[in-house]
Amino acid sequence: MKIMVASDIHGSEFYCEKLIDAYKREGAEKLLLLGDILYHGPRNDLPEGYKPKGIITMLNNMKNEILCVRGNCDTEVDQMVLEFPIMAEYAILYYNNRAIYATHGHIFNESRVPALNKGDILLNGHTHVPAVRPYPDYIYMNPGSVSIPKGGSQHSYMIFEDNNVFWKNLDGEIYNKYVLK
């Protein structure tokens, strides 16, 4: 199964459209969103193309392909307009005999690790900085941000395919890869 992972759209219709174009180009079977979909938050400047209502339509049109967890900027009013569940604090997916603990990152993260088994993946956004860090008991991964990248990173997403994890910019160019052993 090929899964695309993205986080922190923050209301940018401009970058959400680029993300959806990349999703179609990738031929992924599911889009896993790690929260912060519609609102930009008080700590962020408005991203380019800030238009949350446009995102609602785009994502609702693909609601059956989306898995999502709640970010710290996502609220119940957002759930009222989105036609797929967004309010779960985390989701556990099983991929190639390992668990992926998907969460936004404001509650569970590298400083507060949930119960994981050796080789499991802690996957979160929130920092807007792409990352992969293997620890003795788990692997930490972050796709970065679709619309407001930080730390000199690119507008990006991740792809899980077979035993490979790719970090790509919105043009589909690979800039990092990790092989799951």
N, C-alpha and C positions, 0 to 999 in steps of 0.2 A: 504494500500500500504506500502511495506517495502522499505525504502530508505537507502542506505549506503552513508555516507558523509566522504570525505577524503580531505586532503590538503597537500601542500608542499612536493611533490614527489622529486623535485629538481634534476631530471636527473638520479635517482638511479634505474637502471633496476632491481637490486637485490630486493629492497623493493617494487617496482611496481609489480613485479611478485608475491610477497607475498600478496600484496593488492588484486590482481586479484584472487588469490587462495581463499582468505577470502571472496571476493564478491560471488564467485561461491558457496562456502560452506554455506554462509548466505542465499542464494536464494533470494537476493534482486532484486527488479524490475528495479531500477535505481541506478546509481552511480553518485553522485553529487560531482564534484571536485571544490575545492575552490581556484584554481590557483597555480602558481609556479610549473609547470609541468616538463619542460625540463631543465631549466638552474639552476645552483646551487646558483648564485648570488655572488657578490663580498664580502659579509660579512660572507659567510659560507665556511667552508672547503668542499672539495669534499666528497660527501657521499659514503658509501660503494657501489661498483658496478656501479659507475657513467658511464652510457652509454645511453645518450639520444636517439640515433637512435633505440635502442632496445625497448624503451618505445613507440616510434612512432608506431611501428608495433603492439605491444600489445594493445594499446588503440584504434588504428584505426580498429582493428578486432572486437571491441565491440562498435563502434561509435553510434549505434542506442540505446544503453543503457546509454549513458553518457550525463549528463548536466554539464555545466562548466561555471565558471566566470574567468575573467582575474586576475592574480596576478601581483605584481610589477616586477617580473622577466620574465613575459610572453610578447612576442613581436609579431609583424606582421609576422616575418619570421617563428615563431613557428606555426602560423595559416596556413602558406603555406604548412606545412607538416602534420598537423593534420586534419583529415577529419570530425571533429565536431567543432561547434563554441566555441571559447575560449576568444573572445575579449570583451564581455559584462562586464561592471564594476560591475553589480549586476544582480540578478534574483530574482523574487518574485514567490514563490511557495505557494500553498494553501494546507494545511495539517490539517485534523481534525478541520475544522472551524477556523483556524488561519492562518495568513500570516507568512511565513518564508522569511525574507530578507537575501538572501545569497550573500555574497561578500567576497573578499579576506581579507580585514581588513586594508589595507594601506590607504584607503580614508575614508570609514565609519567604525566605531568601537565604543567602549564604550565612547570614548572621543568626538566623532562626530557621534551622533546617527541620522539615517535618520528618516523621519516621520513614526511612527509606531502607531498602535492602541493597547490598553490595551490587554495584553496577547500574542501579536505577538512575534516572535523570531528574534533576530539579530544573524545571524550565520556567523562567519568568522574564517579564519585561521590566517596566517601571523606571529603570535607570536610564533608558534611551541609549545605552552603550552595548554593542554586541560583545558577546563573550563566550568562551568555552574554557572551563577549568576542571580538569579531572582531580578529584580528591580520592583518598584511599577507599571510601565507602560509597561514593556517588559521583556523578558528573554534573556540574553546573553549566547551564546554557542560557543565553539571552539573545534574541534576534535583533536587538536594537530597536529603533523607532522608524515607523513608516514616514512620519511627517516632521518630527522635531529631533533629529539625531543630535547626540551630544558627544563630547570627548573627541571631536574631529572625525567621527564616524560618518558613514553614508546612510541615506534613506534606504532601509533594508528589510529583508525577511529571511527566513530559513526554509530549507527543504529537507525533510526526512525521506530518504529513498534507499531501500535495501539496508545495508549497514553503513551508509554514508549520510553525513549531515553537512549541508552546504549553506554558507551565508552568502547571500547575493544582494546586489543593489537592485533598484527597481527596473533597471534595464536588463536584468537577468545575468549580469556578469558576476562570476564567482570571485569572492575575495578572501574566503576562508573555507576550510574543509576539516572535518573530523571523522575518523573511521571508528565506528563502534565495534569493539572486539568481543 
